C-alpha cells in the first residue's frame, strides 16, 4: 500500500458567528421571498467559491456607495419592487439603510451583533456630546457604517495616525475609542496608549472580536504537530491572509488556497498536513480539501 497523508484540523477554523449568521440570513431570504434576485449589500463574505455558489442560487451583489458619499449610490435599482436586500455582517450607515427602504427593498439586517453594539455605542456618545474616535481601516465597510452614526468622528488607522492626531490643537479633553472588530489587539492598545497621553478622559471600548485571536492560537497549537499547513480561504480576506502569514512563520511550509483544485503538488510529499481556514470559509470547502488529502495514496 502506498503512502497516505495524515490530516489534522485546527481546533477553531471556518465561519465566525457573524459570517454564519449572514449566510443563514441569505438562505432564509431565498426560501421566504420568491422574487429574484435576492441582493446582498456588498459581497456577503470574502470567499469566491462561496459567492459563486450563492450566485447560482439567485443572489446578486449590490455595490455600496463610495465611503465619501452619504446616501445610497444612484446605481442601485430605482425600485426594488419588494425584493430582499441582505445587509452583510459589516453593517451600513443609517442613511443608506433609509435609502434602501425608500426604494422599496425588503431589508434583512444581518449585521454582526458585535458591530451593531459598536454602532449603538457611537450613536449614544454622539447624543451625549462625547467625541468618537474610530480605530481601523477608514475604507472598511464596518468603519464607514459606524461613522454613519456619528459623522463628526475621527478615524485613526494606526499608531502613527494617533501620534499625528494628538499634535493638533483641537484635541478634545474627553473622547470614546471604538475599534474595528477585526483590528489587531496590539494595534488597538497602541492607539489607545498614544491617545491617553493627550486625552485625560478617554473611554476605550472593548469592541474587538475574539474570533481572529482564537484562530491564531489554534493555529499555533496546530503548527507544533504538522510538517506544513494549508490555509483555506479567499485571497482577498484579511483574516485569512493573517493566518497564512502566521502559518508560514511558524512552519516554513504553508499554502493559501481557495478550493481543492488549488492544492499544490508539493503538499502530497508531506506525511502530516494541518488545515486551518479563514472566518469566511464554508465547512463544505474545508471538508472537500480534507477529503482530497485523505484520499491521496502514493503509488509505490
Buried (B, 14 or more C-beta within 10 A) or exposed (E): EEEEBBBBBBEBBBBBBBBBBBBEBBBBBBEEBEEEBBBBBBBBBBBBBBBEBBEEEEBEBBEBBEBEBEEBEEEBBEEBEEBBBBBBBBBBBEBBBEBBEEBBBBBBBBBBEBBBBBBEBBBBBBEEEBBBBBBBBBEBBBBBBBBBBBEEBBBBBBBEBBBEBEEEEEBBEBBBBBBBBBBBEEBBBBBBEBBBEBBEEBBBBEBBBEBBEBBBBBBEEBBEEBBBBBBBBBBEBBBBBBBBEBBBEBBEBBBBBBBBEBBEEEBBEBEEBBBBBBBBBBEEBBBBBBEBBEEBEEEE
